[in-house]
Every structure is written in C-alpha cells, then in structure tokens.
Amino acid sequence: MEQTLRIPFLHANGPRGTLRLNRDKPAPAADSEAGRPELCISSRSLFGNASEIFIRHCGSEYRLRITRQDKLILTK
C-alpha cells in the first residue's frame, strides 16, 4: 500500500491573527534509508512569527502553541 505524503502550508486567517495549517497539497516522494517517506519541518517554518497555529486533522481542529519555556503543546 502506497501512502501519499502531503506538504503542510499555512494561511493567516485564524482567530486573533493566528496561522492555520492545511495539509492539502501532495508532497513529492521522499525516501528514507528504510524506504519509508520522511518529512521533517522546523517549528519556525510552521509558526513564523505566531505563537500558535491550528491544525485540521480528520475533521477536527487542533491548536499547537509554543509556551514561554519554548515547549510545544497540542490541544483539541
């Protein structure tokens, strides 16, 4: 079974000027040594100047935010 890897992209129409993350664009195939697709995204590229983003997954929306201690918290 082949899996489709998707590239996340952001748009800035979230509440309070936050960014929303969509995973609607298929990504080019990337193979790791084990033959599985890998994707590594820096938090800076996800968040930009925002401290929180919203992620839509399987019909639910999740909030990912950076704390004052520079930790990540994901809540539904």
Gaussian input, Z-matrix of N, CA and C with variables (Angstrom, degrees):
# hf/3-21g

backbone

0 1
 N
 C     1     B1
 C     2     B2     1     A1
 N     3     B3     2     A2     1     D1
 C     4     B4     3     A3     2     D2
 C     5     B5     4     A4     3     D3
 N     6     B6     5     A5     4     D4
 C     7     B7     6     A6     5     D5
 C     8     B8     7     A7     6     D6
 N     9     B9     8     A8     7     D7
 C    10    B10     9     A9     8     D8
 C    11    B11    10    A10     9     D9
 N    12    B12    11    A11    10    D10
 C    13    B13    12    A12    11    D11
 C    14    B14    13    A13    12    D12
 N    15    B15    14    A14    13    D13
 C    16    B16    15    A15    14    D14
 C    17    B17    16    A16    15    D15
 N    18    B18    17    A17    16    D16
 C    19    B19    18    A18    17    D17
 C    20    B20    19    A19    18    D18
 N    21    B21    20    A20    19    D19
 C    22    B22    21    A21    20    D20
 C    23    B23    22    A22    21    D21
 N    24    B24    23    A23    22    D22
 C    25    B25    24    A24    23    D23
 C    26    B26    25    A25    24    D24
 N    27    B27    26    A26    25    D25
 C    28    B28    27    A27    26    D26
 C    29    B29    28    A28    27    D27
 N    30    B30    29    A29    28    D28
 C    31    B31    30    A30    29    D29
 C    32    B32    31    A31    30    D30
 N    33    B33    32    A32    31    D31
 C    34    B34    33    A33    32    D32
 C    35    B35    34    A34    33    D33
 N    36    B36    35    A35    34    D34
 C    37    B37    36    A36    35    D35
 C    38    B38    37    A37    36    D36
 N    39    B39    38    A38    37    D37
 C    40    B40    39    A39    38    D38
 C    41    B41    40    A40    39    D39
 N    42    B42    41    A41    40    D40
 C    43    B43    42    A42    41    D41
 C    44    B44    43    A43    42    D42
 N    45    B45    44    A44    43    D43
 C    46    B46    45    A45    44    D44
 C    47    B47    46    A46    45    D45
 N    48    B48    47    A47    46    D46
 C    49    B49    48    A48    47    D47
 C    50    B50    49    A49    48    D48
 N    51    B51    50    A50    49    D49
 C    52    B52    51    A51    50    D50
 C    53    B53    52    A52    51    D51
 N    54    B54    53    A53    52    D52
 C    55    B55    54    A54    53    D53
 C    56    B56    55    A55    54    D54
 N    57    B57    56    A56    55    D55
 C    58    B58    57    A57    56    D56
 C    59    B59    58    A58    57    D57
 N    60    B60    59    A59    58    D58
 C    61    B61    60    A60    59    D59
 C    62    B62    61    A61    60    D60
 N    63    B63    62    A62    61    D61
 C    64    B64    63    A63    62    D62
 C    65    B65    64    A64    63    D63
 N    66    B66    65    A65    64    D64
 C    67    B67    66    A66    65    D65
 C    68    B68    67    A67    66    D66
 N    69    B69    68    A68    67    D67
 C    70    B70    69    A69    68    D68
 C    71    B71    70    A70    69    D69
 N    72    B72    71    A71    70    D70
 C    73    B73    72    A72    71    D71
 C    74    B74    73    A73    72    D72
 N    75    B75    74    A74    73    D73
 C    76    B76    75    A75    74    D74
 C    77    B77    76    A76    75    D75
 N    78    B78    77    A77    76    D76
 C    79    B79    78    A78    77    D77
 C    80    B80    79    A79    78    D78
 N    81    B81    80    A80    79    D79
 C    82    B82    81    A81    80    D80
 C    83    B83    82    A82    81    D81
 N    84    B84    83    A83    82    D82
 C    85    B85    84    A84    83    D83
 C    86    B86    85    A85    84    D84
 N    87    B87    86    A86    85    D85
 C    88    B88    87    A87    86    D86
 C    89    B89    88    A88    87    D87
 N    90    B90    89    A89    88    D88
 C    91    B91    90    A90    89    D89
 C    92    B92    91    A91    90    D90
 N    93    B93    92    A92    91    D91
 C    94    B94    93    A93    92    D92
 C    95    B95    94    A94    93    D93
 N    96    B96    95    A95    94    D94
 C    97    B97    96    A96    95    D95
 C    98    B98    97    A97    96    D96
 N    99    B99    98    A98    97    D97
 C   100   B100    99    A99    98    D98
 C   101   B101   100   A100    99    D99
 N   102   B102   101   A101   100   D100
 C   103   B103   102   A102   101   D101
 C   104   B104   103   A103   102   D102
 N   105   B105   104   A104   103   D103
 C   106   B106   105   A105   104   D104
 C   107   B107   106   A106   105   D105
 N   108   B108   107   A107   106   D106
 C   109   B109   108   A108   107   D107
 C   110   B110   109   A109   108   D108
 N   111   B111   110   A110   109   D109
 C   112   B112   111   A111   110   D110
 C   113   B113   112   A112   111   D111
 N   114   B114   113   A113   112   D112
 C   115   B115   114   A114   113   D113
 C   116   B116   115   A115   114   D114
 N   117   B117   116   A116   115   D115
 C   118   B118   117   A117   116   D116
 C   119   B119   118   A118   117   D117
 N   120   B120   119   A119   118   D118
 C   121   B121   120   A120   119   D119
 C   122   B122   121   A121   120   D120
 N   123   B123   122   A122   121   D121
 C   124   B124   123   A123   122   D122
 C   125   B125   124   A124   123   D123
 N   126   B126   125   A125   124   D124
 C   127   B127   126   A126   125   D125
 C   128   B128   127   A127   126   D126
 N   129   B129   128   A128   127   D127
 C   130   B130   129   A129   128   D128
 C   131   B131   130   A130   129   D129
 N   132   B132   131   A131   130   D130
 C   133   B133   132   A132   131   D131
 C   134   B134   133   A133   132   D132
 N   135   B135   134   A134   133   D133
 C   136   B136   135   A135   134   D134
 C   137   B137   136   A136   135   D135
 N   138   B138   137   A137   136   D136
 C   139   B139   138   A138   137   D137
 C   140   B140   139   A139   138   D138
 N   141   B141   140   A140   139   D139
 C   142   B142   141   A141   140   D140
 C   143   B143   142   A142   141   D141
 N   144   B144   143   A143   142   D142
 C   145   B145   144   A144   143   D143
 C   146   B146   145   A145   144   D144
 N   147   B147   146   A146   145   D145
 C   148   B148   147   A147   146   D146
 C   149   B149   148   A148   147   D147
 N   150   B150   149   A149   148   D148
 C   151   B151   150   A150   149   D149
 C   152   B152   151   A151   150   D150
 N   153   B153   152   A152   151   D151
 C   154   B154   153   A153   152   D152
 C   155   B155   154   A154   153   D153
 N   156   B156   155   A155   154   D154
 C   157   B157   156   A156   155   D155
 C   158   B158   157   A157   156   D156
 N   159   B159   158   A158   157   D157
 C   160   B160   159   A159   158   D158
 C   161   B161   160   A160   159   D159
 N   162   B162   161   A161   160   D160
 C   163   B163   162   A162   161   D161
 C   164   B164   163   A163   162   D162
 N   165   B165   164   A164   163   D163
 C   166   B166   165   A165   164   D164
 C   167   B167   166   A166   165   D165
 N   168   B168   167   A167   166   D166
 C   169   B169   168   A168   167   D167
 C   170   B170   169   A169   168   D168
 N   171   B171   170   A170   169   D169
 C   172   B172   171   A171   170   D170
 C   173   B173   172   A172   171   D171
 N   174   B174   173   A173   172   D172
 C   175   B175   174   A174   173   D173
 C   176   B176   175   A175   174   D174
 N   177   B177   176   A176   175   D175
 C   178   B178   177   A177   176   D176
 C   179   B179   178   A178   177   D177
 N   180   B180   179   A179   178   D178
 C   181   B181   180   A180   179   D179
 C   182   B182   181   A181   180   D180
 N   183   B183   182   A182   181   D181
 C   184   B184   183   A183   182   D182
 C   185   B185   184   A184   183   D183
 N   186   B186   185   A185   184   D184
 C   187   B187   186   A186   185   D185
 C   188   B188   187   A187   186   D186
 N   189   B189   188   A188   187   D187
 C   190   B190   189   A189   188   D188
 C   191   B191   190   A190   189   D189
 N   192   B192   191   A191   190   D190
 C   193   B193   192   A192   191   D191
 C   194   B194   193   A193   192   D192
 N   195   B195   194   A194   193   D193
 C   196   B196   195   A195   194   D194
 C   197   B197   196   A196   195   D195
 N   198   B198   197   A197   196   D196
 C   199   B199   198   A198   197   D197
 C   200   B200   199   A199   198   D198
 N   201   B201   200   A200   199   D199
 C   202   B202   201   A201   200   D200
 C   203   B203   202   A202   201   D201
 N   204   B204   203   A203   202   D202
 C   205   B205   204   A204   203   D203
 C   206   B206   205   A205   204   D204
 N   207   B207   206   A206   205   D205
 C   208   B208   207   A207   206   D206
 C   209   B209   208   A208   207   D207
 N   210   B210   209   A209   208   D208
 C   211   B211   210   A210   209   D209
 C   212   B212   211   A211   210   D210
 N   213   B213   212   A212   211   D211
 C   214   B214   213   A213   212   D212
 C   215   B215   214   A214   213   D213
 N   216   B216   215   A215   214   D214
 C   217   B217   216   A216   215   D215
 C   218   B218   217   A217   216   D216
 N   219   B219   218   A218   217   D217
 C   220   B220   219   A219   218   D218
 C   221   B221   220   A220   219   D219
 N   222   B222   221   A221   220   D220
 C   223   B223   222   A222   221   D221
 C   224   B224   223   A223   222   D222
 N   225   B225   224   A224   223   D223
 C   226   B226   225   A225   224   D224
 C   227   B227   226   A226   225   D225

   B1=1.4512
   B2=1.5276
   B3=1.3151
   B4=1.4562
   B5=1.5202
   B6=1.3253
   B7=1.4565
   B8=1.5202
   B9=1.3161
   B10=1.4552
   B11=1.5171
   B12=1.3048
   B13=1.4512
   B14=1.5166
   B15=1.3062
   B16=1.4594
   B17=1.5262
   B18=1.3222
   B19=1.4646
   B20=1.5234
   B21=1.3333
   B22=1.4600
   B23=1.5248
   B24=1.3051
   B25=1.4520
   B26=1.5147
   B27=1.3154
   B28=1.4619
   B29=1.5096
   B30=1.3210
   B31=1.4526
   B32=1.5214
   B33=1.3182
   B34=1.4615
   B35=1.5178
   B36=1.3194
   B37=1.4643
   B38=1.5152
   B39=1.3214
   B40=1.4582
   B41=1.5212
   B42=1.3301
   B43=1.4629
   B44=1.5255
   B45=1.2822
   B46=1.4694
   B47=1.5238
   B48=1.3387
   B49=1.4560
   B50=1.5182
   B51=1.3382
   B52=1.4596
   B53=1.5179
   B54=1.3020
   B55=1.4611
   B56=1.5187
   B57=1.3125
   B58=1.4609
   B59=1.5185
   B60=1.3142
   B61=1.4575
   B62=1.5192
   B63=1.3175
   B64=1.4677
   B65=1.5154
   B66=1.3139
   B67=1.4635
   B68=1.5204
   B69=1.3218
   B70=1.4554
   B71=1.5214
   B72=1.3142
   B73=1.4654
   B74=1.5222
   B75=1.3249
   B76=1.4658
   B77=1.5203
   B78=1.3107
   B79=1.4619
   B80=1.5151
   B81=1.3187
   B82=1.4617
   B83=1.5265
   B84=1.3131
   B85=1.4641
   B86=1.5208
   B87=1.3138
   B88=1.4599
   B89=1.5162
   B90=1.3054
   B91=1.4587
   B92=1.5161
   B93=1.3203
   B94=1.4555
   B95=1.5197
   B96=1.3113
   B97=1.4564
   B98=1.5220
   B99=1.3281
   B100=1.4615
   B101=1.5237
   B102=1.3315
   B103=1.4525
   B104=1.5172
   B105=1.3203
   B106=1.4648
   B107=1.5237
   B108=1.3340
   B109=1.4714
   B110=1.5293
   B111=1.3169
   B112=1.4571
   B113=1.5131
   B114=1.3083
   B115=1.4542
   B116=1.5177
   B117=1.3089
   B118=1.4572
   B119=1.5244
   B120=1.3197
   B121=1.4611
   B122=1.5199
   B123=1.3137
   B124=1.4626
   B125=1.5236
   B126=1.3155
   B127=1.4643
   B128=1.5258
   B129=1.3169
   B130=1.4680
   B131=1.5294
   B132=1.3394
   B133=1.4633
   B134=1.5272
   B135=1.3239
   B136=1.4671
   B137=1.5275
   B138=1.3213
   B139=1.4558
   B140=1.5258
   B141=1.3197
   B142=1.4588
   B143=1.5174
   B144=1.3328
   B145=1.4684
   B146=1.5180
   B147=1.3281
   B148=1.4670
   B149=1.5276
   B150=1.3244
   B151=1.4647
   B152=1.5255
   B153=1.3357
   B154=1.4581
   B155=1.5219
   B156=1.3296
   B157=1.4620
   B158=1.5212
   B159=1.3055
   B160=1.4559
   B161=1.5170
   B162=1.3283
   B163=1.4583
   B164=1.5174
   B165=1.3162
   B166=1.4618
   B167=1.5228
   B168=1.3496
   B169=1.4673
   B170=1.5265
   B171=1.3229
   B172=1.4760
   B173=1.5295
   B174=1.3140
   B175=1.4556
   B176=1.5185
   B177=1.3163
   B178=1.4660
   B179=1.5209
   B180=1.3252
   B181=1.4544
   B182=1.5264
   B183=1.3152
   B184=1.4544
   B185=1.5214
   B186=1.3343
   B187=1.4569
   B188=1.5263
   B189=1.3238
   B190=1.4589
   B191=1.5176
   B192=1.3275
   B193=1.4616
   B194=1.5188
   B195=1.3260
   B196=1.4618
   B197=1.5241
   B198=1.3337
   B199=1.4612
   B200=1.5268
   B201=1.3197
   B202=1.4632
   B203=1.5280
   B204=1.3362
   B205=1.4659
   B206=1.5293
   B207=1.3427
   B208=1.4657
   B209=1.5273
   B210=1.3293
   B211=1.4643
   B212=1.5218
   B213=1.3357
   B214=1.4644
   B215=1.5213
   B216=1.3313
   B217=1.4618
   B218=1.5192
   B219=1.3345
   B220=1.4618
   B221=1.5190
   B222=1.3407
   B223=1.4657
   B224=1.5152
   B225=1.3233
   B226=1.4573
   B227=1.5079
   A1=109.18
   A2=116.48
   A3=121.56
   A4=109.53
   A5=116.10
   A6=120.79
   A7=109.49
   A8=115.83
   A9=120.87
   A10=108.64
   A11=116.04
   A12=122.19
   A13=107.56
   A14=117.41
   A15=120.55
   A16=110.38
   A17=114.98
   A18=121.34
   A19=108.24
   A20=117.74
   A21=118.75
   A22=110.36
   A23=116.24
   A24=119.57
   A25=108.27
   A26=115.69
   A27=121.96
   A28=111.07
   A29=115.87
   A30=120.37
   A31=107.38
   A32=115.92
   A33=121.34
   A34=112.69
   A35=117.99
   A36=118.71
   A37=111.02
   A38=116.11
   A39=120.28
   A40=110.76
   A41=116.63
   A42=120.22
   A43=110.86
   A44=116.36
   A45=123.66
   A46=112.18
   A47=116.87
   A48=120.68
   A49=114.49
   A50=117.30
   A51=119.48
   A52=110.25
   A53=115.53
   A54=121.15
   A55=109.63
   A56=116.13
   A57=120.92
   A58=108.87
   A59=115.56
   A60=122.15
   A61=109.23
   A62=116.37
   A63=121.90
   A64=108.36
   A65=116.74
   A66=121.25
   A67=108.44
   A68=116.65
   A69=120.99
   A70=114.78
   A71=119.13
   A72=120.82
   A73=109.53
   A74=119.02
   A75=119.51
   A76=110.81
   A77=115.62
   A78=121.09
   A79=110.18
   A80=116.11
   A81=118.07
   A82=108.99
   A83=116.52
   A84=120.58
   A85=110.14
   A86=116.28
   A87=122.36
   A88=107.22
   A89=116.25
   A90=120.09
   A91=110.39
   A92=115.98
   A93=121.21
   A94=108.12
   A95=116.33
   A96=120.16
   A97=111.24
   A98=118.10
   A99=122.06
   A100=111.58
   A101=117.98
   A102=120.77
   A103=114.06
   A104=117.78
   A105=121.57
   A106=109.49
   A107=117.25
   A108=119.17
   A109=110.61
   A110=116.05
   A111=121.80
   A112=109.22
   A113=115.77
   A114=120.93
   A115=107.63
   A116=116.53
   A117=121.49
   A118=107.37
   A119=116.27
   A120=121.99
   A121=108.25
   A122=117.11
   A123=119.64
   A124=109.60
   A125=115.73
   A126=119.61
   A127=110.61
   A128=117.08
   A129=120.43
   A130=110.81
   A131=116.86
   A132=118.87
   A133=111.21
   A134=117.72
   A135=120.50
   A136=111.82
   A137=116.49
   A138=121.34
   A139=113.97
   A140=118.31
   A141=119.39
   A142=108.55
   A143=117.54
   A144=121.92
   A145=112.77
   A146=117.76
   A147=121.68
   A148=110.14
   A149=115.90
   A150=119.98
   A151=111.32
   A152=116.84
   A153=119.98
   A154=110.52
   A155=114.53
   A156=121.50
   A157=107.97
   A158=116.65
   A159=121.94
   A160=108.40
   A161=115.47
   A162=122.67
   A163=108.04
   A164=116.36
   A165=121.33
   A166=107.86
   A167=116.46
   A168=121.37
   A169=109.18
   A170=116.24
   A171=122.65
   A172=111.94
   A173=116.91
   A174=121.14
   A175=115.21
   A176=118.33
   A177=121.51
   A178=109.20
   A179=115.45
   A180=120.91
   A181=109.15
   A182=115.76
   A183=122.66
   A184=109.12
   A185=115.79
   A186=121.50
   A187=108.15
   A188=116.26
   A189=122.12
   A190=106.77
   A191=116.26
   A192=118.39
   A193=111.34
   A194=114.14
   A195=121.92
   A196=107.61
   A197=117.10
   A198=121.17
   A199=110.82
   A200=116.09
   A201=120.87
   A202=111.94
   A203=116.38
   A204=120.77
   A205=111.72
   A206=116.92
   A207=123.27
   A208=113.12
   A209=116.32
   A210=122.32
   A211=108.09
   A212=116.61
   A213=121.53
   A214=109.71
   A215=116.63
   A216=122.28
   A217=107.92
   A218=115.57
   A219=122.47
   A220=107.97
   A221=117.00
   A222=121.38
   A223=109.55
   A224=114.83
   A225=120.60
   A226=109.41
   D1=126.04
   D2=-179.02
   D3=-93.19
   D4=134.55
   D5=178.31
   D6=-101.78
   D7=146.44
   D8=175.97
   D9=-98.09
   D10=123.12
   D11=176.85
   D12=-89.47
   D13=136.67
   D14=-176.77
   D15=-118.65
   D16=143.23
   D17=177.60
   D18=-89.15
   D19=123.67
   D20=176.14
   D21=-74.47
   D22=147.06
   D23=173.00
   D24=-140.57
   D25=154.81
   D26=-173.15
   D27=-109.63
   D28=148.76
   D29=167.49
   D30=-136.49
   D31=145.13
   D32=-169.46
   D33=-97.24
   D34=56.02
   D35=175.99
   D36=-121.80
   D37=25.22
   D38=177.53
   D39=-76.35
   D40=170.83
   D41=178.44
   D42=-64.33
   D43=146.44
   D44=178.20
   D45=54.50
   D46=35.06
   D47=176.41
   D48=72.26
   D49=16.41
   D50=178.91
   D51=-78.81
   D52=167.29
   D53=179.87
   D54=-99.87
   D55=145.33
   D56=175.68
   D57=-110.14
   D58=142.04
   D59=-178.45
   D60=-105.35
   D61=124.32
   D62=174.89
   D63=-113.21
   D64=147.18
   D65=178.03
   D66=-121.11
   D67=55.08
   D68=-173.52
   D69=-102.77
   D70=-7.57
   D71=-178.68
   D72=-101.62
   D73=125.91
   D74=176.24
   D75=-65.21
   D76=139.96
   D77=179.63
   D78=-92.37
   D79=155.60
   D80=172.32
   D81=-65.94
   D82=151.35
   D83=-178.46
   D84=-64.54
   D85=136.15
   D86=176.90
   D87=-132.36
   D88=124.03
   D89=-176.83
   D90=-108.04
   D91=133.35
   D92=173.75
   D93=-90.62
   D94=-178.74
   D95=179.03
   D96=-62.19
   D97=-31.97
   D98=-178.49
   D99=-83.35
   D100=-1.90
   D101=179.58
   D102=86.70
   D103=7.50
   D104=178.20
   D105=-102.71
   D106=148.48
   D107=177.08
   D108=-65.59
   D109=143.17
   D110=176.54
   D111=-127.29
   D112=145.45
   D113=176.01
   D114=-142.96
   D115=124.54
   D116=177.67
   D117=-127.45
   D118=122.03
   D119=-176.89
   D120=-122.85
   D121=130.98
   D122=178.09
   D123=-73.10
   D124=147.82
   D125=178.65
   D126=-63.44
   D127=-30.99
   D128=178.47
   D129=-61.88
   D130=-40.36
   D131=179.56
   D132=-70.88
   D133=-28.82
   D134=176.93
   D135=-75.41
   D136=-47.52
   D137=-171.74
   D138=-88.09
   D139=-30.43
   D140=-173.21
   D141=60.27
   D142=-124.90
   D143=177.93
   D144=-94.57
   D145=-1.81
   D146=-178.56
   D147=-81.13
   D148=158.90
   D149=176.09
   D150=-105.15
   D151=-5.03
   D152=175.75
   D153=-149.13
   D154=149.75
   D155=176.07
   D156=-134.73
   D157=162.40
   D158=177.24
   D159=-114.80
   D160=136.50
   D161=-178.15
   D162=-119.31
   D163=125.09
   D164=176.57
   D165=-96.36
   D166=123.56
   D167=-177.80
   D168=-141.66
   D169=120.94
   D170=177.48
   D171=51.83
   D172=42.88
   D173=177.13
   D174=82.25
   D175=-3.02
   D176=178.07
   D177=-111.19
   D178=154.26
   D179=178.92
   D180=-111.58
   D181=132.39
   D182=-179.63
   D183=-119.58
   D184=148.27
   D185=178.05
   D186=-108.65
   D187=125.90
   D188=176.24
   D189=-113.68
   D190=123.20
   D191=-178.07
   D192=-133.63
   D193=156.89
   D194=177.31
   D195=-99.09
   D196=127.87
   D197=180.00
   D198=-83.25
   D199=173.15
   D200=176.91
   D201=-64.66
   D202=-25.26
   D203=177.50
   D204=-88.40
   D205=11.16
   D206=177.79
   D207=67.12
   D208=31.68
   D209=174.95
   D210=-102.11
   D211=161.67
   D212=177.03
   D213=-105.14
   D214=136.19
   D215=175.97
   D216=-126.74
   D217=127.14
   D218=177.63
   D219=-110.60
   D220=123.09
   D221=178.49
   D222=-129.40
   D223=153.51
   D224=179.22
   D225=-93.05

